[in-house]
């Protein structure tokens, strides 16, 4: 995937996932890659951008709120969410925003 997502003309939606990790990997890297591949197969998925230093920020882009709702309820994603709460994240926050304008080079 591209480092900067190629998104369509707005409006569309962004799910912003901000996290603080627990120490160690404990299967996190493998699951993160699996979730990225699975999300990319979901109807309405537009792209993703991610960065991690002290704080991890992943922004996924979606065509509409219904697509986000279905992704949140995906069985495999639900299992990853459970493992994240139990093992991988010391803290996290999810924000959903409507993108009304974008521009760049």
C-alpha positions as CSV (number, residue, x, y, z in Angstrom):
1,X,0.0,0.0,0.0
2,X,1.1,3.6,-0.6
3,X,2.4,5.6,2.4
4,X,-0.2,8.3,1.6
5,X,-3.6,6.9,0.7
6,X,-5.0,7.8,-2.6
7,X,-8.5,8.9,-1.6
8,X,-11.4,10.0,-3.8
9,X,-13.0,13.4,-4.0
10,X,-14.7,14.2,-0.6
11,X,-16.9,13.6,1.2
12,X,-15.7,10.3,2.7
13,X,-14.9,9.2,6.3
14,X,-11.7,8.8,8.3
15,X,-11.3,6.4,11.3
16,X,-8.4,7.7,13.4
17,X,-7.0,5.1,15.8
18,X,-4.4,6.5,18.3
19,X,-2.7,4.1,20.6
20,X,0.0,3.5,23.2
21,X,1.4,-0.1,23.0
22,X,2.4,-2.4,25.8
23,X,6.0,-3.8,25.7
24,X,6.9,-6.6,23.3
25,X,5.3,-7.8,20.1
26,X,3.3,-10.9,21.3
27,X,2.0,-11.4,17.8
28,X,1.0,-7.8,17.2
29,X,2.9,-7.3,14.0
30,X,1.4,-10.4,12.4
31,X,-2.1,-9.4,13.4
32,X,-1.7,-5.8,12.3
33,X,-0.7,-7.0,8.8
34,X,-3.6,-9.5,8.7
35,X,-6.1,-6.8,9.7
36,X,-4.7,-4.4,7.0
37,X,-5.1,-7.1,4.4
38,X,-8.6,-7.9,5.6
39,X,-9.7,-4.3,5.8
40,X,-8.5,-3.7,2.2
41,X,-11.0,-6.4,1.1
42,X,-14.0,-4.8,2.8
43,X,-16.6,-2.9,0.7
44,X,-16.1,0.8,1.2
45,X,-12.4,0.7,2.2
46,X,-10.5,3.5,0.5
47,X,-7.0,3.3,2.0
48,X,-4.9,3.6,5.2
49,X,-2.0,5.6,6.6
50,X,0.0,4.6,9.7
51,X,2.9,5.9,11.8
52,X,4.4,4.7,15.1
53,X,6.9,6.3,17.3
54,X,6.0,6.8,20.9
55,X,2.3,7.1,19.9
56,X,0.8,5.0,17.1
57,X,-1.6,6.7,14.7
58,X,-3.5,4.7,12.0
59,X,-6.0,6.5,9.8
60,X,-8.2,4.3,7.7
61,X,-10.5,5.9,5.0
62,X,-14.0,4.7,4.2
63,X,-16.7,5.6,1.8
64,X,-19.5,5.8,4.4
65,X,-20.5,5.2,7.9
66,X,-22.2,1.9,7.1
67,X,-18.8,0.5,5.8
68,X,-17.1,1.5,9.0
69,X,-19.9,-0.1,11.1
70,X,-19.5,-3.4,9.1
71,X,-15.7,-3.3,9.5
72,X,-16.0,-2.8,13.3
73,X,-18.4,-5.8,13.4
74,X,-16.2,-8.1,11.3
75,X,-15.7,-11.4,13.2
76,X,-11.9,-11.5,12.7
77,X,-11.6,-7.8,13.5
78,X,-13.6,-8.3,16.7
79,X,-11.1,-10.9,17.8
80,X,-8.2,-8.6,17.0
81,X,-9.9,-5.8,19.0
82,X,-10.3,-8.2,22.0
83,X,-6.6,-9.2,21.8
84,X,-5.7,-5.5,21.6
85,X,-7.6,-4.6,24.7
86,X,-6.2,-7.6,26.6
87,X,-2.6,-7.7,25.4
88,X,-1.3,-5.0,23.0
89,X,-2.6,-1.6,24.1
90,X,-1.9,0.3,27.3
91,X,-4.4,3.0,25.9
92,X,-6.2,3.8,22.7
93,X,-8.7,6.2,21.3
94,X,-10.9,5.9,18.1
95,X,-12.3,8.9,16.4
96,X,-14.5,9.0,13.3
97,X,-14.6,12.1,11.1
98,X,-16.2,13.2,7.9
99,X,-13.6,14.5,5.4
100,X,-15.1,17.4,3.6
101,X,-12.0,18.7,1.9
102,X,-8.6,17.4,1.0
103,X,-5.7,18.7,-1.1
104,X,-2.0,18.2,-1.6
105,X,0.7,17.5,-4.1
